[in-house]
Amino acid sequence: MRYIEPHAHMVSRVTDDYERMALAGCAVVCEPAFWAGFDRSSVAGFYDYFSQLTEYEPKRAAKHGIQHFSWLGLNSKEAEDVKLAEAVVALIPQFLGRSNVLGIGEIGLNKNSRNELRVLEMQVDLAARHQQLILVHTPHLEDKLKGTRLILDVLKNDPRIEPGRVIIDHVEEHTVAMVLDTGMWAGMTLYPETKCTPARAIDMLETYGRERLWLNSACDWGCSDPLAVPKTALAMQRRGHLATIVDQVIYQNPQCFLRQCKNFKVAD
């Protein structure tokens, strides 16, 4: 089995996780910029983090035969300090020329606040000006529906944004259709306690089809599983899905979206 892990926060994972993912068939891991578990207090902290994503993590992944790509952005959990956010957004273009950068992400909303919306708009503008792909984080639990609507409004109101170059992540049953209806991509995050279980994700694939959908683990500091994608692939096979269908969902779909970025080249 081969697969692409399109959303994993490997800076929060031990090296053994890379080995386990390689053994399970992981060819590529894509790491969006994220919250560090606490709020960073300076632009210098973000500079070091972006350097870690683009310089150190690719070397750690390569030791296990995995290609590593990254996204750059300011996560919504750190978007309340607008002055700091402005400085971080101004910093990002320094890194966009690096050969393993996919685009702007993960950006989005957490508590749907005005400051978060302002920072989201700033980063959508950054992506548009630099013609970058966009990966969007949607809020958790009861804030998800409202937050997803607000995010889609921001993106649809910017005529420079091409829907097919945007992935809206962490969709659930009540948000997946509204995302797909815009022409954007939808990511289903496989968490053991929140977001999607494998069974729920497969239900959505069977309901809405396989086009413009991908699976990811979004493994991070919390309760999460870096092997969630291959485990879900096995669950698909147990439901009777052919190997070609499974391959489309866990390998070809993320490849189709990501290769819109000229930096995304998968080694044979």
N, C-alpha and C positions, 0 to 999 in steps of 0.2 A: 504494500500500500504506500502510495506517495501522497503527500499533502503539503499545503502551504498554510502556515499559521499567520494570518493577516493582522493579528492584534494581540501582542503579548508584551508585557512590561518586564523584560528580562533582567533589568538592573535590580529588580527586587527578588530574583530567583537565584538559587545556588547553581553552580556549574553542573552538578549531577542532573539537573533538569534538562540541560542541553543534550546530555548523553541519552537520557530517556527519550527525548523527542526524536533524536536521530535514529535510535533503535526502532521507533514506531513509524519511521518513514518521512519525517519532516525534512523537506528540502530547503525551505525558505522560512524565515521568521521576520515579520515586520513589526517594528516597535514604535508606537506613537509616544510623543512626549506626554508626561503625566505628572501628577501630584506626587511629591516625595514622601507622603505620610505626614508631613508638616509643611507649613507655609514658608517658602524661601523669602529672605529679607532683602535681597539685593540682586541687581542685574548680574553681578559677578557670579552669583550662585547659579543662575540660569546659563551663563556662558560655560561654566564648568560642566553642567549637566548636558548641554547640547554637544560639547566636546566628547563627553563620555559616550553618548549615543552614537556619534558618527565616527569615533576613532577607536575606542576600547572595545565596545560590545561586538563589533564585526570581527575582531580578532578572537574574542572568546568563543563566538559561534563557529568560526572557521576551524577551530581545533577539533570540532566534531562533524565537520563536513557540511555545515549549515550556512547558507548565505544569510546575511543580516542587512536589513534596510531600516531606515528610520523616518519618522515624521517629526516635524518641528512645530511647536506652538505653545501657547499658554493655556493650561487646563482651566476649566471654569471654576474649580475649587480655589484658584488663586486670582480670580478676576475682580475681587471687590476693591483692591487697591489699584485704582485706575491709573495713577501716575506711574506706579511701578510697571503696570501692564503696558503703558505706552512705550516705556524704555525697553521692555523685553521685545515687543513687536518690532521696534526699530533695530534691535540686535539681530533678529532672525535672518534678514537677507545676507548677512555675512556667511551663513552656513548653507544657503540654498544652492550654491554652486558645487557642493560636495557630491561625489559620484554615487553615494548610497542614500541620498535624501529623496523621498517620494513626494513630499508636498507638505501642506499645512494641516496639523492635527496632533492630538485630538483636541479640537475646540468645541464649544457648545455652551450648554447651560447646566447648572447644578441646582440652584434654588429659584431660578427664573427671575432674578433680581434685575433692576435697571442697570446696575453697573456691569453685571454679566452680559446683558444684551449689548451694551455699548462696546465692551471688549470683543464680543463675538463679531459685531459689525466691523470693527477695526481689522480683525484677522481675516474676515471674508474679503475685505478690500485688499489686504496684503496679498492674498491668494490670487485675486483677480488681476492685480497689477503685475504680478510675476508669473501668471499663467500656470498656477500650481493646482494639483489635485487637492481635494479637501476631505478630511475624515472628521466626522462630527460625533460628539458624545451627547447622548440624550439623558435627561435626569432619571432618577430611580423612582420606583413605586408610584405614589399618588401624584407626583409632579410630572410624570412622563408624558401624559397626553397633552397637557397644556404646554409643556416645554417643547415638545416635538412640533406643535402647531406654530409656536413662536419662531423656532429655528427655521422651519420651512418658509415662513413669511419673509424672514430676512433674506434667505437665499433666492426665493422667487422674485423678490423686489429688486434684485440686482441683475440688470440685463446682461452683465458680463459673465455671469455664472452659467456654465453649461451643465444641465442636470446630470448627464451621464458621467461627469467627472467628479461627482460628489457621492460619498458613501455615508449614510446615516446609520450609526451603530446603535446597538443595544435595543433593537426593535422588539416588541412583544405583540401579542395577538391584537391588541387594540390600536397599534400604531403602524403595523407593517403595511397595510393596504394604502394608507394615506401617503406613505413614503413612496411606494412603488408607483402610485398614480401620478406622481410628479415627474417620473422618468429617472429619478435618482436610484442609487443602489441602496440595499438594506443589509445590515449586518446583524446576525443573531448571535448573541453572546451566551455561552454555555457555562452557567455558574451552578454550583451545587445547592445554593440556598436562595438566590435571587435571580432575576433575569429569566433565562430559559433553561429548562432541563433538556436532555437529549430528546425525550419523547415529545415535548412541546415543540421543539425546533423541527422535528420530522413531521409533526402534524401540520405545521405552517408550510413546509415544503410541499406536502401533499395537497394542501388547500390552495396555495397561491402559485404553485409552479416553481421551477428552478431558475428562471431568468432573473438576473440582477440580485441574487441572494448569495451570501456567503456565511460560513460558520467561523467563529473564533472563540478562543478561551479567555482573552483579556486577563490572563493570569497576572496577579500583582501581589501587593502586600497582604491582602486579605484572604478569605476563604475562597480558593480558586484552584483549578486543576490544569496544568500545562498540557496534559494529554486529553483534554476534553474533546478536541476535534476527532482524533482517531477513534476514541471510544464511541462517539456519536456515529462515525462511519460504520463501525461494527454493528451498532444498533440498527442502522439503515439496512444493512445486509440481512439481519435477522428478520426484518419486516418484509423482506423479499425484493428489495431494490437491487437491481443489477449492478455489477462492479463498474460498468461504464457510467451509470447514473451517479454513483457515489463519487467517482473520479471527477465528474463535472462539478459537483458541489464543492468538494474539498480541495481541488487543484485547479481545474480549468476556469472556474468562475473568478476566483481571486486573481489568477493570472490575467484573465481578460480585462479586468478593471485596472490592475496595476501596470500593465504594459502600456497604458496611455501615458505613463511617465517614461521619458527616454532613458532614465537611469535603471529602470527595472529590466534586467537581463538575467534569465535563469540559466545557470550552467547545466549542460547536458551530462 
